[in-house]
Amino acid sequence: MARQKGLTLKILVGLLAGLVTGIILYNIPTNYVTDTILINGVFLVVGQLFLRAIMMMVVPLVFISIVNGASSMGDVKKLGRIGLKTLVFYLITTAVAISIAISIAYVVNPGVGLDMSKVVTSEPTIGESIPLAQVIIDIIPSNPINAMAAGNMLQVIAFALFIGIGLSALGEKTKDVANMFEQLNELMMKLVSYVMEIAPYGVFCLIATTFSTLGFEAMVPLLKYMMTVIVALIFHAVVTYGGILKIFTGLSPLRFFKKFLPATSVAFSTASSGATLPITIETIEEEIGVSKNIASFTLPLGATINMDGTAIMQGVATVFISQVYGIDLGFSAILTVIITATLASIGTAGVPGVGLIMLSMVLQSVGLPIEGVALIMGIDRLLDMSRTAVNITGDAVCTTVIAKTEGEFNEEIFNSDSENALN
C-alpha cells in the first residue's frame, strides 16, 4: 500500500511537471534544442514507449482476464446476470451523462455570439461511422486470431467469453487449462506493475508534448465551450457516480476517487480507455477491493462500450454547433441526440480522438453540418484527456457496485491505508 501511495504521488508530480514544462516550452521561440531534441526527441520517444508498453498488454490482458473470470464464475446464469447488470448500468449512465451535458449547455449557451472566422483552422477529417446493426453483427468474430491482431475488443471479449463458458461447463476435465489461465492472469498483472514503475516518466513526457504544441491562442475563443464540457464532466463524476456509489454500496466516494487516482492520472495523460485498462484493472482489484471475477469482465466491457465522458462532449458540442450556425434544436432533436449518442458509444473503441467520429454521427442524426466539428478540433485533445478520465471512472464505479451486490467485494482492502488520511 505504501508503494501504491508513493507511486500515485509520483504520477501526479509527473503530470503537473509535464503541464508546466509544456507551457514553458510553448512560449520559448522555436529552436533546435527544444523542438528537435526535447519535444520531438526525448519526450516523444519516452512518451510513446510508455504508451506502447501498456497497449502491448491490452489484448492479451483482456482475453486472459475474461476467460479466467468467466470460467471461475462456474454458473452461466450468474455470468448472464452480471452481464445484464453491466450493460444496463452503462447505457443508463451514458444517457444521464448526455442529458446533463445538454442541460448545462443550454444554461451556459457556449455558442452564442461566437465569430467562427477566429476559430476554424482546418477542414474536419472524420472516419466513417459504423451502423449499429453492423456493430452487433461484428461482435462475433469470423476469425478470432485476426480480431486479436486488429485489436477489435468487442470480438476479443466475445471469443474469450465463449472459451470461459466452455471451460466452466467442462469443469474438472479442463482444470489444468483453467489453472493455466489463472497463472497467465497473474503474469499479466506482474507485467502491469513493471510498466507502472515508469508511469511517472511516461505521463510527464506525454503531457509535456501535448501542452508544448497546444497554444492558448487557439483556446481563448472556445473557453466558454471548454468550461461547459469540464463543468459537466465534474458534475457527472461527483454527483452521478458519487451518488450511485453511496446509494448502492454505502462506500465513501471521496475514498474511492482518491484510491482510484493512479488510473485516472494515466487515463488523462494517454486519452485512451483501452490503453489505461491494465492499470484500471490493477487499481480496482488491489486498491478498491473488487474480485478478479467481476473486474475481469466488467472493466474490459466498459473500456469498449461505456463512454460517458465522450457522451458529455457530444451533448455540449451539439448545442454549441447548433448555436454557432443559428439552428434551433427542438425537443425531438434533443431526444434523438441522447439516443444516438448512447447507442453510438457501443460501437466505438476507447482510443484517442474517437469522440469526433461519434460526434459526426450525432450531428448527422439531427441535420447539423458535420463541418462544425472543425470548430472544436484544435482544442479537442485537452478535452479528450479529461473525458477519458471520466470514462474509466464510470467503468470503475459500475464494477464496484456490481461486485458489492454480488458479494464479490473486499471492504477491508477498500478501507485500508487511506482510512486515517481521510478521517
N, C-alpha and C positions, 0 to 999 in steps of 0.2 A: 504493500500500500504506500509506503514511504517513497518507493521508487516511482510509483504512478504519480504521486503529488509533485515530485521533483520534475518528472517529465512534462506534466501539464504546465508547470511554471516555465520551463524551458521553451515549450511550443509557443506560449503566449508572448514571451520575450522575443522569440524569433519573429513572430507575426508583427509585433509593434516595431521592432528594429527594422524589419523589411519595409514597413509602411513609411517610416521616417527616412530611411535610406533612399527609397524610390522617389519620394517627393524632392529630396535634396538633389538627386541625380537629374531629375527632370528640369530643374531650374539652373543646372550648370550648362554653359554653352557646349555645343557638340564638339567632341574631341576624341582622339583615338583611344585613350585610356578608358574613359567612361563608357563609350559606345561599343567598342570592339572587345576590349579585354574584360570589362566588368559585365555590362548588360547582356551583350551577345556572346560573351565568353563564359566566365566563371558562373554567373547567375543562371544563364540559360542551361549550361551543362548540368550543374548540380541540381537545379530545379527539375529538369526533365528526367534525370536519372532517378530521383526520388519518386516522381510520378510514375515512371515506367516500372520501378520496383514494386509498387503496390498494385499497379494494373496487371503486372505479370501474374499475380496471385488471385485475381478476382475470379476468373473462370474455374480454375481447379478448386478454389475455396468454396464457391457456391455449389459446384457439383458435389464435392465430397460432403459438405455440411448438410445439404438437403437429403442426400442418400442416407447419411448417418442418422439424421433427425427422423425421417420418415420410417426407417427400419426399426428404430428404437422405440417408436410410439406403440408398436405392436397392434393397436386397434385401428383399422382403416376408418371406422366411424369417427373416432377421435380426430384423426387427421382431417376428415371432411368437415367436422365441426369447427376445428381451428381455422381451416381454410376459408370457410364461410364467414366466420367472425372477422378474419383479417380483411377479406375483400369488402365487406360491408363497412368496416371502420374506415378503410382507406377512401372509399367512394364518398361516404358521408362527410368526412373531414375536408376532402377536396372541394365538395360543393359548398360547405360552410366557408372555406377559405376564400373562394372567389366571390361569394356573396358579401363577405366582409370587405373585400377589396373594392367592389363596385360601390358599396355604400359609402365608404370613406372617400372614394374618388369623386362622388357626386357632392360631397360636403366641401371638399377642397377645390374642385374644378381645376385640375392641373393644366388643362389645355386651353383655357380661356385667355385670350389676349396675347397668345404666343405668335411671334413672327417666324414662320417656317424657314425663311431665307437664311436665318442665322444658324439654323440647326442642321439642315440637310447637307450632308457632305458626300454622300455616295448613294448609289442605287442598291437596293437590297438584293442579296443573292440568297434565295430561300430554297432549301431542298424540297423535293416533292413529298407531300404528306401521304400516309397510307390509310386507306379506308378502314373503318372499324371491323367490317366483315372480314377483310383480308388479314387483319391483325389476329382475329380469333382463329382463322384457318391456319395461320402460320405458327400458332402455339405448338402444334405437333410437328416436330422436325422430320423431313423426309430423309435427312442424313444427319444424325446427331453429332458425328465427328466434325462435319462441316460447320454445324451450329456452334460448336465449341471454338473452332478455329476463327469463325467470324465474330465471336463474342455476342451471339444472339441470346440474351439472357432468358427471355421467356421460353425459348426452345430448350435451353440447358436445364432450366428449372423443371419443365415438363418431363424431360428424359430422366432426370435424377429422381423425380417423384415415382416414375414407373419402376425404376430399379429398387428404390427404397421400399415401395409397397410389395414388390416381389420378394425381397429379402425377408420382410416381415411375415409374409404368408408362408414361406418355406421354413421359417423357424430354425430348428436345430440342424436341418440339412445344410444350411448355408451359414452356420455360426462362424466359421473361420473367415468367410468373406466379410461378414458384418464386423467382426473384430478388426479386420484389416482396414476397413473404412474408419473405424474409431481411432486407430493408430495414425492413419493418414490425416485425420482431423487434428489430432494433437500436433503432428508435424507442421501442418499449415499454420496453426496458432503460434508455434515457436518461431516460424519464419516471419510472421507478422511482428512479433516482439523485436526481432532483429531490425526490421525496417523502421520500427518506431524509434529506435535509437538515433537514427539520422533525421527523424522528422523535424526537429527544430531548425536544422540547417536547410532542409528542403523547403520548409514553409517560408523561411527568411528569403531564400532566393526566388521563389515563385511570387511572393508578394512584392519584393523589390522590383522584379521585372515588370509586373503589372503596373505599378504606380510610377515607374520611371518613364513609361510610354503613354500614360493616360493624362492628358493635360486638363487642368481645371478650367481652361477657357472653354472647352467643349461641354463642361458640366453646367456652367452658370445658367444658360437659358433653360436648362432642364432640371434645375434644383427642385422646383416645385413637384415635378413628376417623380424624381428620385425620392424625395422625402415622403411623398404619399405612399410609395411602394414600401419603403422602410418602416413607416409607422404601421401599415397594415401587417407586415411581416412580424413585427414585435408584438402587436396586439394579438395576432393569431397564436403565436408561440406562447405568450404569457397567459392569456385569458382562455383560449380554446384548449390548448394542450395542458396547461397548468390546471384548469378546471376539470378536465376529463381525468387527469391523473389523481387529483384529490378526491373526486366523487367516486370513482370506480375502484380505487386502490387504498385510499387513505394515506398515501405516501406524501412526503414533503416535496412539492415542486421545486423549491429552492435547492434542496439537497440533490435532487435528480439532475437539474440543469448544471449544477457545479460538478458533479461526478461525471457527467457526460461531456464536459468541456473539451477534453483532448480530441474526441471525434468531431465536435463542432468546429474546432480550430482547423483541423485538416480539411474538412469539407469546405470551409471558407477559402482556404488557400488553393485548393485544387479545382473548385467549382464543379465537382463531379461526384454524384451519389455513388456511382459504381466504383470509382477509384477509392472512395473512402470506406467502402464496405468492409474490408478486412479489419480496419481499425474500429469501425462501428460494432462489429461482432465481438471483438476482443473486449471492448469497453462495456458493452451491455451484459456480457457474461461475467467478467471478472470484477467490475466495479458496481454495476447495478444489481446483479444477483439473479438474472434470468437464466433458466436452464438451457443447455445446448439444444435440447429437443425443440424448444419453441423458437429460440433465436435463429437457429439454422434454417428455419422455414420462413418465418415472417419477415426477417430483415432482407434477404435477397429478393423476396417478392416485392417488398416496399421500395427497394432501390430501383426496381424495374417499373412499377406501376403507380407509386404514390408520389405525387408532385404538387403538394400543397403550396410550397413557396413559388413554384413556377405558375400555378393557377392564379395566385395573387398578382403576380406581374402581369398576366394576361388580362385580368379584370381591370386593373388600373390603366394599362396600356390601351385597351379597347375604348374606355371612356375618354382617355387623353386624346387618342387619334380622332375619335368622333367629334370632339370639341374643337380640335385644330382645324378640321375640314368643315366644321359647321353643320354636321349631320346629327340630327336628333335620334336617339335610340328609344324606341317605345318599350313597353313592358314585355311584349312578346320577344323582342330582340334581346333584351337583357336576360330573359329566361333561356333563350337559345344559347347565349354566351355561356351561361352557367352549365347547361347540359353538355355543350360541345367541349368546353374546357375540361370538364370532369371526365368525359369519355376519352378525350384525346390523351389524357395522362396515362392511360393504359398502354397506348401504342408507341410510346417514345422512350428512348434509352436515357439512363442517367449520366449523360456526358455534357461537357461544356457547350453552351450555345443552343441546346435543343429547344429551349424556351421560344426562340424565334421561329422555329418550324411550327410549334404548337400554336403560336400567336397568329401565323399566317392562316391556319385552319379556322381559327376563331373569327378573324376578320372576314374571311370568305363567307362564313356561315351567316353573317348579318349584313353583307353587302358593303363593307367598308373597304377602301382601297388598300391593297397589300403594300403599296408604296409607302404607306405610313410607317412601316417597320423601319425604314431608313431614318426616321426621326430619332429613334432610340438606340440605333446600332452602336453609336460612338461610346455610350456610357453603359451598355448592357453588361459588359464583363464584370464591372463592380457589383451590379445588382444580381448577376448570375451567382457570384460568390455568396452573397447574402441569402438568396433564396435557397441555395443548396444546403446551407446550414439549417434552414427551417425544414427542408425536405427530410433530411435524415433524423431530425428531432421528432418529426411526426412518426417515422418508422419506429423509432426507439420507444415512444410513448405507447403506440399500438402494441408493440411486443411486450412491454411491461404490463399493460392492462390484461392482455390475453394470458400471460404467464401467471399473473396473480389469480385470475378467475379459474385457471386450470390447475392450481396448486403446484405450479412449476416455478415458484419464485422463492429465493432465499433472502429473507428480510434482514438476516444478520449481516450478510455481505453489504446490503444497501446502507444499513445504519452504522457500519464500522468506519473507523478512522476519521471521517468528516463530522461525526456526531458532535464532538466537543467544539469544533471550529464554528459550528453553526448555531450553537446554543449559548 
